[in-house]
């Protein structure tokens, strides 16, 4: 007997072991193991709170960054290396990091209980407070050919798949930091990189834009969108449409990297009753709490009028720390009743 969970194959012995876990009670449960979640775990441990982290992926999307050059004290560090440092720091305090997917959250007395994909094994984790650091999912282009060629030339992770395109022609779609960083990284491997952006201006930091403009391997195609991805058994090209003239042209290429932002877990928030803003981000207060007592949201999936959205590792980490400070006071209030 075996089944897969997020790419992990669980054997019969592992399943039997997991059955013994059943319900476990903590002071605080942290959902998500990216910069916000791991920082929250570190601060919770330092506050003396019994803590657990449940996450699908240790490090979150930050692990996909080829290079992080804006985290103080750690210049030009690969995202995966930076997140390993975060995780090692958390483990130093004995905080368990469980690889699992959270599917529901329910109130049980003074506790909030997190139900995971392994709920069939009666596995759940309960805490007085829950910090949701669930990040966001990569946004899709939604054009013909995208679904068909995922893993066959269409990618959402330059770090993961870039080496497969050494000395080949690729394109990157997007205008934010992730797109520019990916283009620069791919230029170190590919023979040519097209950077396709729907506007003339970029949201990315000027330093990345300047570096890309100076790189002879990178060609900018601005004010343009992809309308179709072409191929046979894999990607062979794309149709690009100029938004001003309406002119369409075909670009022959071997790989397409999509970096057009991310989408929060809106449906999950709605399911458990957390109010969301017009873009689907959880509405939080300045201390990262929500309208539901004992639940906090931090990082890329947090929003609302009280949050200035600036999706950076350092701001996600700061939000994780703030949420723990607020949750600590909340938990003290419960324990003193």
Residue, then its C-alpha position, 0 to 999 in steps of 0.5 A: x500500500x502506498x500513495x503520493x502526497x505532493x510528490x512524496x510516496x508514502x509506504x505502508x510503514x510510513x502510513x501506519x506511523x502517521x496513523x499514530x500521530x492523530x491530534x496534537x495540541x500546540x500553542x501555535x500552528x503555522x501553515x506555510x514554510x516560506x520566509x514569513x512562516x519560518x520567521x514566525x516559527x523562529x519568533x514563536x520558539x523564542x517566545x517559548x510557545x509550543x510551535x509546529x510548522x505544516x507546509x507543502x514546501x520548505x522555503x516556498x517560492x523563495x527557493x525558486x529565486x536564482x539569486x537574492x541580492x537584497x536580503x541584508x548581510x547575505x549578498x548574492x545568495x541563491x534563494x534555496x540557500x537562503x531558505x535553508x538557512x531560515x529552516x536550519x535556524x528554526x530547527x535549532x529551536x526544535x520546532x517540527x516542520x511537517x511536510x503536508x498540505x492543509x485543506x481546512x481549519x475549524x474551531x474546537x473549543x479554545x483551539x483552532x484545528x488544522x486539517x491536512x491532506x492526510x486527514x484520512x489518517x486522523x491527522x490534525x494539529x491544533x493551537x490556540x492561534x494559527x498563522x497562515x503563511x500560505x503564500x500564493x500560486x503562480x499566475x497562468x497566462x491562460x492562452x492556448x497551448x499553455x496547459x498542453x506544454x507544461x513540462x514540455x517547454x513551458x515553465x514557471x521556475x527558471x531555477x528549476x528548469x533553466x539548465x535544460x535550455x543551455x545554448x537554446x532560445x527562450x522567452x520570459x513573460x513578465x515585468x516584475x522582479x521575478x521576470x527580470x531576475x529570471x531573464x538575467x539568470x537564463x541569459x547565463x545559460x541560453x543563447x538568446x532570451x526574449x523578454x516579453x512584457x505587456x507594458x513599456x514600463x517595468x515594476x521591477x527594480x531599476x537595477x535589474x532592468x538596467x542589467x537586462x538592457x545591457x545584456x547582449x543576449x536579452x531582447x526586449x519585446x514591449x507592449x506585447x502579449x502572447x496569444x498562443x503557444x506553438x509546438x508539437x511534442x514540445x514548445x517550438x514558438x509563440x505568437x506575440x501580438x503588439x497591443x498598439x498596432x495589433x500586429x502579430x508575429x511568430x517567435x521561434x523558441x525552445x522554452x517559455x518561462x512565465x513570471x506574471x505574478x501570483x494568486x492568493x489562496x482566495x477560496x481557502x480564505x472564503x471557506x474558513x470565513x476570512x474576509x478578502x479584498x477585491x483582489x482576493x487577498x486576506x484582509x489583515x490589521x496592522x498586527x497581521x490579525x484578521x477579523x477571526x479571533x486567533x487567526x493571522x495571515x502573513x506574507x504574499x497572501x495578506x492584503x487589505x487597506x492596512x497593508x502596503x503590498x511589497x512582496x519581498x522576503x524581508x517584508x514577509x519575514x517582518x510580518x511573520x515576526x509581528x504576527x507572533x508578537x500579537x498571537x503571543x499576547x492573545x494566547x497569554x490572555x486565553x491561558x490567564x482566564 
